[in-house]
Amino acid sequence: MHVLNRKVLDQAVKHHGDLKSPLARWFTIVTQARWRNLTELRKTFRDTDCVEGVTIFNIKGNNYRLHAEVNFQAQAVFLRKLETHAEYSKRTGGKT
């Protein structure tokens, strides 16, 4: 998979130093993946959710949520944003 808009990762590490290793590991896994659908993606990241076309990866033991658009046909992951679990819960009213 190709990861697009990598600045989301760079900004996250800048604001949350504890994310450097988990995001580097996530990036390595994703760039080596060749998923054809969400079911295959969930074999790698089993707690991944898809909400209204946005794939949400749980990062660092579900402390952070990485929002992305995954295009399986193009083999591309476009990063939208990263937020803490608390920010996500507050914004969604506690819905996962």
Secondary structure, DSSP 8 states (H G I E B T S, - for coil): -EEE-THHHHHHHHH-GGGHHHHHHHHHHHHH----SHHHHHHHSTT-EEETTEEEEEETTTTEEEEEEEETTTTEEEEEEEEEHHHHHHHHTT--
